[in-house]
Amino acid sequence: MVLASQDDRLPVVVYWGACLPLEIELQPLVALNQRPLGHGMLDEPAALSTCPEHGRGFPGYAGLQGHRAGGRAWTGQFQLERWTARDNGLSVEALDAPAGLRLVQEISLNSA
């Protein structure tokens, strides 16, 4: 599995499959996931990240939903703070400072 982050946003899975050779260049995998802009589209297509966000234009179900007291709706726009490699995975920490939200994702790979 290969994850990538652009502009300090939540990571996107750019490859999931058989083990890649250690010497492979990963930038072409990232480039393959860049979608072209079509007519009448948002200026920046929404990425299918590890937690899709309506605040970034994702049109499907958001990865995180909630509400504020008083009925005000909210939607996150998390900025990546850090990711830390683990034995069999990754820990991702992101912050949405204006909303006062912190997101911690633990991503692990298990062979079955």
PDB file as gemmi writes it, atoms N, CA and C in Angstrom:
CRYST1    1.000    1.000    1.000  90.00  90.00  90.00 P 1                      
ATOM      1  N   MET A   1       0.843  -1.169   0.000  1.00  0.00           N  
ATOM      2  CA  MET A   1       0.000   0.000   0.000  1.00  0.00           C  
ATOM      3  C   MET A   1       0.888   1.232   0.000  1.00  0.00           C  
ATOM      4  N   VAL A   2       0.498   2.206  -0.816  1.00  0.00           N  
ATOM      5  CA  VAL A   2       1.216   3.474  -0.869  1.00  0.00           C  
ATOM      6  C   VAL A   2       0.202   4.582  -0.607  1.00  0.00           C  
ATOM      7  N   LEU A   3       0.511   5.427   0.378  1.00  0.00           N  
ATOM      8  CA  LEU A   3      -0.316   6.584   0.710  1.00  0.00           C  
ATOM      9  C   LEU A   3       0.437   7.847   0.342  1.00  0.00           C  
ATOM     10  N   ALA A   4      -0.306   8.880  -0.063  1.00  0.00           N  
ATOM     11  CA  ALA A   4       0.317  10.160  -0.388  1.00  0.00           C  
ATOM     12  C   ALA A   4      -0.554  11.283   0.147  1.00  0.00           C  
ATOM     13  N   SER A   5       0.088  12.395   0.474  1.00  0.00           N  
ATOM     14  CA  SER A   5      -0.625  13.583   0.932  1.00  0.00           C  
ATOM     15  C   SER A   5      -0.195  14.760   0.081  1.00  0.00           C  
ATOM     16  N   GLN A   6      -1.173  15.542  -0.353  1.00  0.00           N  
ATOM     17  CA  GLN A   6      -0.876  16.721  -1.151  1.00  0.00           C  
ATOM     18  C   GLN A   6      -1.356  17.950  -0.388  1.00  0.00           C  
ATOM     19  N   ASP A   7      -0.552  18.979  -0.333  1.00  0.00           N  
ATOM     20  CA  ASP A   7      -0.891  20.232   0.355  1.00  0.00           C  
ATOM     21  C   ASP A   7      -1.274  20.000   1.814  1.00  0.00           C  
ATOM     22  N   ASP A   8      -0.593  19.075   2.475  1.00  0.00           N  
ATOM     23  CA  ASP A   8      -0.834  18.761   3.887  1.00  0.00           C  
ATOM     24  C   ASP A   8      -2.280  18.370   4.175  1.00  0.00           C  
ATOM     25  N   ARG A   9      -2.886  17.650   3.261  1.00  0.00           N  
ATOM     26  CA  ARG A   9      -4.239  17.143   3.467  1.00  0.00           C  
ATOM     27  C   ARG A   9      -4.174  15.692   3.909  1.00  0.00           C  
ATOM     28  N   LEU A  10      -5.334  15.130   4.271  1.00  0.00           N  
ATOM     29  CA  LEU A  10      -5.367  13.731   4.698  1.00  0.00           C  
ATOM     30  C   LEU A  10      -4.855  12.845   3.570  1.00  0.00           C  
ATOM     31  N   PRO A  11      -4.209  11.727   3.916  1.00  0.00           N  
ATOM     32  CA  PRO A  11      -3.628  10.867   2.890  1.00  0.00           C  
ATOM     33  C   PRO A  11      -4.663  10.191   1.999  1.00  0.00           C  
ATOM     34  N   VAL A  12      -4.216   9.888   0.796  1.00  0.00           N  
ATOM     35  CA  VAL A  12      -4.996   9.182  -0.209  1.00  0.00           C  
ATOM     36  C   VAL A  12      -4.244   7.898  -0.542  1.00  0.00           C  
ATOM     37  N   VAL A  13      -4.966   6.788  -0.705  1.00  0.00           N  
ATOM     38  CA  VAL A  13      -4.339   5.536  -1.127  1.00  0.00           C  
ATOM     39  C   VAL A  13      -4.089   5.639  -2.625  1.00  0.00           C  
ATOM     40  N   VAL A  14      -2.821   5.604  -3.030  1.00  0.00           N  
ATOM     41  CA  VAL A  14      -2.485   5.683  -4.450  1.00  0.00           C  
ATOM     42  C   VAL A  14      -2.093   4.321  -5.030  1.00  0.00           C  
ATOM     43  N   TYR A  15      -1.850   3.354  -4.164  1.00  0.00           N  
ATOM     44  CA  TYR A  15      -1.565   1.991  -4.642  1.00  0.00           C  
ATOM     45  C   TYR A  15      -1.923   1.002  -3.547  1.00  0.00           C  
ATOM     46  N   TRP A  16      -2.571  -0.078  -3.976  1.00  0.00           N  
ATOM     47  CA  TRP A  16      -2.921  -1.168  -3.069  1.00  0.00           C  
ATOM     48  C   TRP A  16      -2.782  -2.436  -3.885  1.00  0.00           C  
ATOM     49  N   GLY A  17      -1.834  -3.262  -3.548  1.00  0.00           N  
ATOM     50  CA  GLY A  17      -1.643  -4.477  -4.326  1.00  0.00           C  
ATOM     51  C   GLY A  17      -0.425  -5.232  -3.860  1.00  0.00           C  
ATOM     52  N   ALA A  18       0.142  -5.977  -4.790  1.00  0.00           N  
ATOM     53  CA  ALA A  18       1.317  -6.792  -4.488  1.00  0.00           C  
ATOM     54  C   ALA A  18       2.483  -5.896  -4.066  1.00  0.00           C  
ATOM     55  N   CYS A  19       3.417  -6.497  -3.337  1.00  0.00           N  
ATOM     56  CA  CYS A  19       4.586  -5.744  -2.877  1.00  0.00           C  
ATOM     57  C   CYS A  19       5.333  -5.149  -4.067  1.00  0.00           C  
ATOM     58  N   LEU A  20       5.704  -3.897  -3.911  1.00  0.00           N  
ATOM     59  CA  LEU A  20       6.457  -3.207  -4.950  1.00  0.00           C  
ATOM     60  C   LEU A  20       7.945  -3.355  -4.683  1.00  0.00           C  
ATOM     61  N   PRO A  21       8.765  -3.332  -5.718  1.00  0.00           N  
ATOM     62  CA  PRO A  21      10.213  -3.365  -5.497  1.00  0.00           C  
ATOM     63  C   PRO A  21      10.655  -2.139  -4.702  1.00  0.00           C  
ATOM     64  N   LEU A  22      11.648  -2.295  -3.856  1.00  0.00           N  
ATOM     65  CA  LEU A  22      12.116  -1.193  -3.021  1.00  0.00           C  
ATOM     66  C   LEU A  22      12.649  -0.011  -3.832  1.00  0.00           C  
ATOM     67  N   GLU A  23      13.170  -0.280  -5.022  1.00  0.00           N  
ATOM     68  CA  GLU A  23      13.781   0.794  -5.812  1.00  0.00           C  
ATOM     69  C   GLU A  23      12.776   1.541  -6.701  1.00  0.00           C  
ATOM     70  N   ILE A  24      11.505   1.184  -6.644  1.00  0.00           N  
ATOM     71  CA  ILE A  24      10.502   1.826  -7.501  1.00  0.00           C  
ATOM     72  C   ILE A  24      10.321   3.297  -7.110  1.00  0.00           C  
ATOM     73  N   GLU A  25      10.139   4.150  -8.121  1.00  0.00           N  
ATOM     74  CA  GLU A  25       9.862   5.559  -7.870  1.00  0.00           C  
ATOM     75  C   GLU A  25       8.365   5.706  -7.616  1.00  0.00           C  
ATOM     76  N   LEU A  26       8.019   6.346  -6.523  1.00  0.00           N  
ATOM     77  CA  LEU A  26       6.615   6.445  -6.124  1.00  0.00           C  
ATOM     78  C   LEU A  26       5.903   7.647  -6.741  1.00  0.00           C  
ATOM     79  N   GLN A  27       6.639   8.657  -7.176  1.00  0.00           N  
ATOM     80  CA  GLN A  27       6.007   9.853  -7.731  1.00  0.00           C  
ATOM     81  C   GLN A  27       5.091   9.539  -8.917  1.00  0.00           C  
ATOM     82  N   PRO A  28       5.450   8.629  -9.839  1.00  0.00           N  
ATOM     83  CA  PRO A  28       4.521   8.303 -10.927  1.00  0.00           C  
ATOM     84  C   PRO A  28       3.196   7.705 -10.423  1.00  0.00           C  
ATOM     85  N   LEU A  29       3.214   6.937  -9.333  1.00  0.00           N  
ATOM     86  CA  LEU A  29       1.966   6.421  -8.771  1.00  0.00           C  
ATOM     87  C   LEU A  29       1.087   7.561  -8.273  1.00  0.00           C  
ATOM     88  N   VAL A  30       1.705   8.535  -7.651  1.00  0.00           N  
ATOM     89  CA  VAL A  30       0.965   9.704  -7.173  1.00  0.00           C  
ATOM     90  C   VAL A  30       0.375  10.459  -8.365  1.00  0.00           C  
ATOM     91  N   ALA A  31       1.170  10.645  -9.411  1.00  0.00           N  
ATOM     92  CA  ALA A  31       0.714  11.378 -10.597  1.00  0.00           C  
ATOM     93  C   ALA A  31      -0.453  10.679 -11.283  1.00  0.00           C  
ATOM     94  N   LEU A  32      -0.472   9.356 -11.271  1.00  0.00           N  
ATOM     95  CA  LEU A  32      -1.570   8.608 -11.894  1.00  0.00           C  
ATOM     96  C   LEU A  32      -2.910   8.864 -11.206  1.00  0.00           C  
ATOM     97  N   ASN A  33      -2.878   9.283  -9.965  1.00  0.00           N  
ATOM     98  CA  ASN A  33      -4.098   9.534  -9.213  1.00  0.00           C  
ATOM     99  C   ASN A  33      -4.617  10.959  -9.369  1.00  0.00           C  
ATOM    100  N   GLN A  34      -3.911  11.799 -10.117  1.00  0.00           N  
ATOM    101  CA  GLN A  34      -4.382  13.157 -10.367  1.00  0.00           C  
ATOM    102  C   GLN A  34      -5.411  13.109 -11.488  1.00  0.00           C  
ATOM    103  N   ARG A  35      -6.615  13.565 -11.184  1.00  0.00           N  
ATOM    104  CA  ARG A  35      -7.681  13.526 -12.185  1.00  0.00           C  
ATOM    105  C   ARG A  35      -7.722  14.841 -12.966  1.00  0.00           C  
ATOM    106  N   PRO A  36      -8.011  14.752 -14.267  1.00  0.00           N  
ATOM    107  CA  PRO A  36      -8.108  15.985 -15.060  1.00  0.00           C  
ATOM    108  C   PRO A  36      -9.392  16.747 -14.717  1.00  0.00           C  
ATOM    109  N   LEU A  37      -9.373  18.044 -14.983  1.00  0.00           N  
ATOM    110  CA  LEU A  37     -10.563  18.867 -14.778  1.00  0.00           C  
ATOM    111  C   LEU A  37     -11.435  18.820 -16.018  1.00  0.00           C  
ATOM    112  N   GLY A  38     -12.714  18.555 -15.812  1.00  0.00           N  
ATOM    113  CA  GLY A  38     -13.673  18.575 -16.908  1.00  0.00           C  
ATOM    114  C   GLY A  38     -14.467  19.864 -16.879  1.00  0.00           C  
ATOM    115  N   HIS A  39     -15.302  20.064 -17.867  1.00  0.00           N  
ATOM    116  CA  HIS A  39     -16.126  21.268 -17.925  1.00  0.00           C  
ATOM    117  C   HIS A  39     -17.174  21.221 -16.812  1.00  0.00           C  
ATOM    118  N   GLY A  40     -17.385  22.344 -16.168  1.00  0.00           N  
ATOM    119  CA  GLY A  40     -18.403  22.448 -15.125  1.00  0.00           C  
ATOM    120  C   GLY A  40     -18.042  21.743 -13.832  1.00  0.00           C  
ATOM    121  N   MET A  41     -16.767  21.418 -13.637  1.00  0.00           N  
ATOM    122  CA  MET A  41     -16.326  20.752 -12.410  1.00  0.00           C  
ATOM    123  C   MET A  41     -15.760  21.774 -11.430  1.00  0.00           C  
ATOM    124  N   LEU A  42     -15.598  21.335 -10.186  1.00  0.00           N  
ATOM    125  CA  LEU A  42     -14.883  22.147  -9.220  1.00  0.00           C  
ATOM    126  C   LEU A  42     -13.463  22.364  -9.724  1.00  0.00           C  
ATOM    127  N   ASP A  43     -12.868  23.478  -9.352  1.00  0.00           N  
ATOM    128  CA  ASP A  43     -11.498  23.774  -9.785  1.00  0.00           C  
ATOM    129  C   ASP A  43     -10.494  22.774  -9.245  1.00  0.00           C  
ATOM    130  N   GLU A  44     -10.870  22.093  -8.194  1.00  0.00           N  
ATOM    131  CA  GLU A  44      -9.985  21.117  -7.575  1.00  0.00           C  
ATOM    132  C   GLU A  44     -10.818  19.876  -7.229  1.00  0.00           C  
ATOM    133  N   PRO A  45     -10.690  18.794  -8.005  1.00  0.00           N  
ATOM    134  CA  PRO A  45     -11.491  17.601  -7.716  1.00  0.00           C  
ATOM    135  C   PRO A  45     -11.238  17.080  -6.300  1.00  0.00           C  
ATOM    136  N   ALA A  46     -12.284  16.643  -5.642  1.00  0.00           N  
ATOM    137  CA  ALA A  46     -12.167  16.121  -4.281  1.00  0.00           C  
ATOM    138  C   ALA A  46     -11.508  14.746  -4.298  1.00  0.00           C  
ATOM    139  N   ALA A  47     -10.509  14.597  -3.468  1.00  0.00           N  
ATOM    140  CA  ALA A  47      -9.797  13.324  -3.380  1.00  0.00           C  
ATOM    141  C   ALA A  47     -10.558  12.364  -2.466  1.00  0.00           C  
ATOM    142  N   LEU A  48     -10.457  11.097  -2.749  1.00  0.00           N  
ATOM    143  CA  LEU A  48     -11.022  10.069  -1.875  1.00  0.00           C  
ATOM    144  C   LEU A  48      -9.941   9.733  -0.853  1.00  0.00           C  
ATOM    145  N   SER A  49      -9.903  10.523   0.201  1.00  0.00           N  
ATOM    146  CA  SER A  49      -8.861  10.369   1.211  1.00  0.00           C  
ATOM    147  C   SER A  49      -9.236   9.283   2.214  1.00  0.00           C  
ATOM    148  N   THR A  50      -8.396   9.099   3.212  1.00  0.00           N  
ATOM    149  CA  THR A  50      -8.671   8.124   4.268  1.00  0.00           C  
ATOM    150  C   THR A  50      -9.851   8.554   5.133  1.00  0.00           C  
ATOM    151  N   CYS A  51     -10.302   9.799   4.988  1.00  0.00           N  
ATOM    152  CA  CYS A  51     -11.505  10.313   5.654  1.00  0.00           C  
ATOM    153  C   CYS A  51     -12.078  11.401   4.743  1.00  0.00           C  
ATOM    154  N   PRO A  52     -12.900  11.028   3.750  1.00  0.00           N  
ATOM    155  CA  PRO A  52     -13.421  12.020   2.797  1.00  0.00           C  
ATOM    156  C   PRO A  52     -14.152  13.161   3.514  1.00  0.00           C  
ATOM    157  N   GLU A  53     -13.958  14.388   3.006  1.00  0.00           N  
ATOM    158  CA  GLU A  53     -14.479  15.574   3.674  1.00  0.00           C  
ATOM    159  C   GLU A  53     -15.385  16.384   2.747  1.00  0.00           C  
ATOM    160  N   HIS A  54     -16.613  16.672   3.195  1.00  0.00           N  
ATOM    161  CA  HIS A  54     -17.504  17.544   2.430  1.00  0.00           C  
ATOM    162  C   HIS A  54     -16.887  18.930   2.281  1.00  0.00           C  
ATOM    163  N   GLY A  55     -16.155  19.370   3.292  1.00  0.00           N  
ATOM    164  CA  GLY A  55     -15.529  20.683   3.253  1.00  0.00           C  
ATOM    165  C   GLY A  55     -14.483  20.820   2.162  1.00  0.00           C  
ATOM    166  N   ARG A  56     -14.060  19.710   1.586  1.00  0.00           N  
ATOM    167  CA  ARG A  56     -13.102  19.729   0.471  1.00  0.00           C  
ATOM    168  C   ARG A  56     -13.793  19.394  -0.847  1.00  0.00           C  
ATOM    169  N   GLY A  57     -15.131  19.336  -0.825  1.00  0.00           N  
ATOM    170  CA  GLY A  57     -15.885  19.111  -2.057  1.00  0.00           C  
ATOM    171  C   GLY A  57     -16.226  17.666  -2.349  1.00  0.00           C  
ATOM    172  N   PHE A  58     -15.979  16.738  -1.409  1.00  0.00           N  
ATOM    173  CA  PHE A  58     -16.313  15.337  -1.669  1.00  0.00           C  
ATOM    174  C   PHE A  58     -17.840  15.199  -1.746  1.00  0.00           C  
ATOM    175  N   PRO A  59     -18.372  14.665  -2.852  1.00  0.00           N  
ATOM    176  CA  PRO A  59     -19.825  14.630  -3.038  1.00  0.00           C  
ATOM    177  C   PRO A  59     -20.539  13.452  -2.372  1.00  0.00           C  
ATOM    178  N   GLY A  60     -19.814  12.441  -1.940  1.00  0.00           N  
ATOM    179  CA  GLY A  60     -20.440  11.257  -1.343  1.00  0.00           C  
ATOM    180  C   GLY A  60     -20.592  11.408   0.159  1.00  0.00           C  
ATOM    181  N   TYR A  61     -20.713  10.273   0.839  1.00  0.00           N  
ATOM    182  CA  TYR A  61     -20.815  10.292   2.293  1.00  0.00           C  
ATOM    183  C   TYR A  61     -19.474  10.670   2.897  1.00  0.00           C  
ATOM    184  N   ALA A  62     -19.496  11.621   3.798  1.00  0.00           N  
ATOM    185  CA  ALA A  62     -18.265  12.053   4.455  1.00  0.00           C  
ATOM    186  C   ALA A  62     -17.772  10.957   5.395  1.00  0.00           C  
ATOM    187  N   GLY A  63     -16.466  10.927   5.604  1.00  0.00           N  
ATOM    188  CA  GLY A  63     -15.890   9.944   6.510  1.00  0.00           C  
ATOM    189  C   GLY A  63     -16.167  10.272   7.966  1.00  0.00           C  
ATOM    190  N   LEU A  64     -16.546  11.507   8.235  1.00  0.00           N  
ATOM    191  CA  LEU A  64     -16.812  11.964   9.590  1.00  0.00           C  
ATOM    192  C   LEU A  64     -17.978  12.935   9.523  1.00  0.00           C  
ATOM    193  N   GLN A  65     -19.024  12.675  10.308  1.00  0.00           N  
ATOM    194  CA  GLN A  65     -20.184  13.555  10.323  1.00  0.00           C  
ATOM    195  C   GLN A  65     -20.524  13.912  11.753  1.00  0.00           C  
ATOM    196  N   GLY A  66     -21.116  15.052  11.947  1.00  0.00           N  
ATOM    197  CA  GLY A  66     -21.508  15.473  13.281  1.00  0.00           C  
ATOM    198  C   GLY A  66     -22.359  16.717  13.207  1.00  0.00           C  
ATOM    199  N   HIS A  67     -22.620  17.301  14.349  1.00  0.00           N  
ATOM    200  CA  HIS A  67     -23.367  18.550  14.404  1.00  0.00           C  
ATOM    201  C   HIS A  67     -22.927  19.339  15.633  1.00  0.00           C  
ATOM    202  N   ARG A  68     -23.211  20.604  15.594  1.00  0.00           N  
ATOM    203  CA  ARG A  68     -22.895  21.492  16.706  1.00  0.00           C  
ATOM    204  C   ARG A  68     -24.166  21.790  17.486  1.00  0.00           C  
ATOM    205  N   ALA A  69     -24.019  22.162  18.736  1.00  0.00           N  
ATOM    206  CA  ALA A  69     -25.162  22.570  19.547  1.00  0.00           C  
ATOM    207  C   ALA A  69     -25.870  23.735  18.862  1.00  0.00           C  
ATOM    208  N   GLY A  70     -27.188  23.728  18.921  1.00  0.00           N  
ATOM    209  CA  GLY A  70     -27.952  24.783  18.264  1.00  0.00           C  
ATOM    210  C   GLY A  70     -28.285  24.457  16.825  1.00  0.00           C  
ATOM    211  N   GLY A  71     -27.891  23.285  16.362  1.00  0.00           N  
ATOM    212  CA  GLY A  71     -28.259  22.842  15.023  1.00  0.00           C  
ATOM    213  C   GLY A  71     -27.352  23.296  13.905  1.00  0.00           C  
ATOM    214  N   ARG A  72     -26.290  23.991  14.209  1.00  0.00           N  
ATOM    215  CA  ARG A  72     -25.379  24.416  13.147  1.00  0.00           C  
ATOM    216  C   ARG A  72     -24.632  23.202  12.603  1.00  0.00           C  
ATOM    217  N   ALA A  73     -24.681  23.041  11.318  1.00  0.00           N  
ATOM    218  CA  ALA A  73     -23.942  21.934  10.695  1.00  0.00           C  
ATOM    219  C   ALA A  73     -22.466  22.293  10.626  1.00  0.00           C  
ATOM    220  N   TRP A  74     -21.622  21.305  10.522  1.00  0.00           N  
ATOM    221  CA  TRP A  74     -20.191  21.548  10.366  1.00  0.00           C  
ATOM    222  C   TRP A  74     -19.618  20.466   9.471  1.00  0.00           C  
ATOM    223  N   THR A  75     -18.526  20.782   8.870  1.00  0.00           N  
ATOM    224  CA  THR A  75     -17.791  19.806   8.074  1.00  0.00           C  
ATOM    225  C   THR A  75     -16.310  20.137   8.197  1.00  0.00           C  
ATOM    226  N   GLY A  76     -15.510  19.123   8.364  1.00  0.00           N  
ATOM    227  CA  GLY A  76     -14.092  19.335   8.615  1.00  0.00           C  
ATOM    228  C   GLY A  76     -13.285  19.648   7.373  1.00  0.00           C  
ATOM    229  N   GLN A  77     -12.185  20.325   7.606  1.00  0.00           N  
ATOM    230  CA  GLN A  77     -11.131  20.510   6.611  1.00  0.00           C  
ATOM    231  C   GLN A  77      -9.823  20.329   7.366  1.00  0.00           C  
ATOM    232  N   PHE A  78      -9.432  19.076   7.481  1.00  0.00           N  
ATOM    233  CA  PHE A  78      -8.273  18.734   8.295  1.00  0.00           C  
ATOM    234  C   PHE A  78      -6.972  19.017   7.561  1.00  0.00           C  
ATOM    235  N   GLN A  79      -5.979  19.471   8.313  1.00  0.00           N  
ATOM    236  CA  GLN A  79      -4.626  19.663   7.824  1.00  0.00           C  
ATOM    237  C   GLN A  79      -3.734  18.628   8.506  1.00  0.00           C  
ATOM    238  N   LEU A  80      -2.946  17.943   7.715  1.00  0.00           N  
ATOM    239  CA  LEU A  80      -2.046  16.920   8.226  1.00  0.00           C  
ATOM    240  C   LEU A  80      -0.996  17.554   9.132  1.00  0.00           C  
ATOM    241  N   GLU A  81      -0.871  17.025  10.327  1.00  0.00           N  
ATOM    242  CA  GLU A  81       0.170  17.492  11.247  1.00  0.00           C  
ATOM    243  C   GLU A  81       1.387  16.586  11.191  1.00  0.00           C  
ATOM    244  N   ARG A  82       1.142  15.277  11.232  1.00  0.00           N  
ATOM    245  CA  ARG A  82       2.269  14.331  11.169  1.00  0.00           C  
ATOM    246  C   ARG A  82       1.741  12.941  10.862  1.00  0.00           C  
ATOM    247  N   TRP A  83       2.622  12.162  10.300  1.00  0.00           N  
ATOM    248  CA  TRP A  83       2.360  10.727  10.212  1.00  0.00           C  
ATOM    249  C   TRP A  83       3.580   9.997  10.695  1.00  0.00           C  
ATOM    250  N   THR A  84       3.324   8.916  11.420  1.00  0.00           N  
ATOM    251  CA  THR A  84       4.388   8.173  12.072  1.00  0.00           C  
ATOM    252  C   THR A  84       4.292   6.714  11.658  1.00  0.00           C  
ATOM    253  N   ALA A  85       5.398   6.163  11.152  1.00  0.00           N  
ATOM    254  CA  ALA A  85       5.432   4.744  10.770  1.00  0.00           C  
ATOM    255  C   ALA A  85       5.383   3.877  12.013  1.00  0.00           C  
ATOM    256  N   ARG A  86       4.643   2.796  11.930  1.00  0.00           N  
ATOM    257  CA  ARG A  86       4.541   1.795  12.982  1.00  0.00           C  
ATOM    258  C   ARG A  86       5.061   0.473  12.414  1.00  0.00           C  
ATOM    259  N   ASP A  87       5.120  -0.562  13.264  1.00  0.00           N  
ATOM    260  CA  ASP A  87       5.624  -1.868  12.810  1.00  0.00           C  
ATOM    261  C   ASP A  87       4.889  -2.373  11.576  1.00  0.00           C  
ATOM    262  N   ASN A  88       3.570  -2.318  11.585  1.00  0.00           N  
ATOM    263  CA  ASN A  88       2.811  -2.840  10.446  1.00  0.00           C  
ATOM    264  C   ASN A  88       1.809  -1.807   9.934  1.00  0.00           C  
ATOM    265  N   GLY A  89       2.135  -0.530  10.103  1.00  0.00           N  
ATOM    266  CA  GLY A  89       1.191   0.480   9.649  1.00  0.00           C  
ATOM    267  C   GLY A  89       1.656   1.893   9.871  1.00  0.00           C  
ATOM    268  N   LEU A  90       0.680   2.746  10.134  1.00  0.00           N  
ATOM    269  CA  LEU A  90       0.918   4.172  10.145  1.00  0.00           C  
ATOM    270  C   LEU A  90      -0.059   4.847  11.085  1.00  0.00           C  
ATOM    271  N   SER A  91       0.395   5.870  11.769  1.00  0.00           N  
ATOM    272  CA  SER A  91      -0.471   6.709  12.585  1.00  0.00           C  
ATOM    273  C   SER A  91      -0.514   8.080  11.917  1.00  0.00           C  
ATOM    274  N   VAL A  92      -1.719   8.588  11.660  1.00  0.00           N  
ATOM    275  CA  VAL A  92      -1.914   9.867  10.989  1.00  0.00           C  
ATOM    276  C   VAL A  92      -2.612  10.812  11.952  1.00  0.00           C  
ATOM    277  N   GLU A  93      -2.055  12.007  12.140  1.00  0.00           N  
ATOM    278  CA  GLU A  93      -2.664  13.012  13.005  1.00  0.00           C  
ATOM    279  C   GLU A  93      -2.945  14.256  12.178  1.00  0.00           C  
ATOM    280  N   ALA A  94      -4.185  14.759  12.293  1.00  0.00           N  
ATOM    281  CA  ALA A  94      -4.594  15.941  11.540  1.00  0.00           C  
ATOM    282  C   ALA A  94      -5.412  16.851  12.439  1.00  0.00           C  
ATOM    283  N   LEU A  95      -5.441  18.135  12.081  1.00  0.00           N  
ATOM    284  CA  LEU A  95      -6.112  19.137  12.903  1.00  0.00           C  
ATOM    285  C   LEU A  95      -6.966  20.033  12.024  1.00  0.00           C  
ATOM    286  N   ASP A  96      -8.176  20.327  12.498  1.00  0.00           N  
ATOM    287  CA  ASP A  96      -9.023  21.357  11.912  1.00  0.00           C  
ATOM    288  C   ASP A  96      -9.123  22.437  12.979  1.00  0.00           C  
ATOM    289  N   ALA A  97      -8.183  23.379  12.955  1.00  0.00           N  
ATOM    290  CA  ALA A  97      -8.096  24.394  14.014  1.00  0.00           C  
ATOM    291  C   ALA A  97      -9.345  25.266  14.125  1.00  0.00           C  
ATOM    292  N   PRO A  98      -9.919  25.768  12.999  1.00  0.00           N  
ATOM    293  CA  PRO A  98     -11.111  26.610  13.153  1.00  0.00           C  
ATOM    294  C   PRO A  98     -12.280  25.893  13.832  1.00  0.00           C  
ATOM    295  N   ALA A  99     -12.436  24.601  13.571  1.00  0.00           N  
ATOM    296  CA  ALA A  99     -13.532  23.839  14.176  1.00  0.00           C  
ATOM    297  C   ALA A  99     -13.150  23.258  15.534  1.00  0.00           C  
ATOM    298  N   GLY A 100     -11.864  23.314  15.877  1.00  0.00           N  
ATOM    299  CA  GLY A 100     -11.415  22.748  17.145  1.00  0.00           C  
ATOM    300  C   GLY A 100     -11.479  21.234  17.162  1.00  0.00           C  
ATOM    301  N   LEU A 101     -11.161  20.602  16.025  1.00  0.00           N  
ATOM    302  CA  LEU A 101     -11.223  19.144  15.905  1.00  0.00           C  
ATOM    303  C   LEU A 101      -9.843  18.570  15.632  1.00  0.00           C  
ATOM    304  N   ARG A 102      -9.553  17.443  16.266  1.00  0.00           N  
ATOM    305  CA  ARG A 102      -8.326  16.691  16.016  1.00  0.00           C  
ATOM    306  C   ARG A 102      -8.746  15.293  15.565  1.00  0.00           C  
ATOM    307  N   LEU A 103      -8.081  14.785  14.548  1.00  0.00           N  
ATOM    308  CA  LEU A 103      -8.367  13.455  14.012  1.00  0.00           C  
ATOM    309  C   LEU A 103      -7.097  12.622  14.093  1.00  0.00           C  
ATOM    310  N   VAL A 104      -7.210  11.436  14.679  1.00  0.00           N  
ATOM    311  CA  VAL A 104      -6.092  10.496  14.738  1.00  0.00           C  
ATOM    312  C   VAL A 104      -6.552   9.211  14.063  1.00  0.00           C  
ATOM    313  N   GLN A 105      -5.829   8.795  13.053  1.00  0.00           N  
ATOM    314  CA  GLN A 105      -6.133   7.559  12.334  1.00  0.00           C  
ATOM    315  C   GLN A 105      -5.002   6.567  12.554  1.00  0.00           C  
ATOM    316  N   GLU A 106      -5.360   5.345  12.876  1.00  0.00           N  
ATOM    317  CA  GLU A 106      -4.397   4.251  12.998  1.00  0.00           C  
ATOM    318  C   GLU A 106      -4.666   3.300  11.835  1.00  0.00           C  
ATOM    319  N   ILE A 107      -3.732   3.241  10.907  1.00  0.00           N  
ATOM    320  CA  ILE A 107      -3.869   2.404   9.717  1.00  0.00           C  
ATOM    321  C   ILE A 107      -2.883   1.257   9.846  1.00  0.00           C  
ATOM    322  N   SER A 108      -3.399   0.038   9.799  1.00  0.00           N  
ATOM    323  CA  SER A 108      -2.499  -1.116   9.917  1.00  0.00           C  
ATOM    324  C   SER A 108      -2.793  -2.128   8.830  1.00  0.00           C  
ATOM    325  N   LEU A 109      -1.754  -2.855   8.447  1.00  0.00           N  
ATOM    326  CA  LEU A 109      -1.862  -3.903   7.439  1.00  0.00           C  
ATOM    327  C   LEU A 109      -1.716  -5.254   8.128  1.00  0.00           C  
ATOM    328  N   ASN A 110      -2.595  -6.134   7.779  1.00  0.00           N  
ATOM    329  CA  ASN A 110      -2.549  -7.494   8.318  1.00  0.00           C  
ATOM    330  C   ASN A 110      -2.562  -8.463   7.152  1.00  0.00           C  
ATOM    331  N   SER A 111      -1.712  -9.440   7.180  1.00  0.00           N  
ATOM    332  CA  SER A 111      -1.729 -10.460   6.129  1.00  0.00           C  
ATOM    333  C   SER A 111      -2.653 -11.579   6.573  1.00  0.00           C  
ATOM    334  N   ALA A 112      -3.467 -12.021   5.661  1.00  0.00           N  
ATOM    335  CA  ALA A 112      -4.426 -13.069   5.991  1.00  0.00           C  
ATOM    336  C   ALA A 112      -4.193 -14.294   5.122  1.00  0.00           C  
TER     337      ALA A 112                                                      
END                                                                             
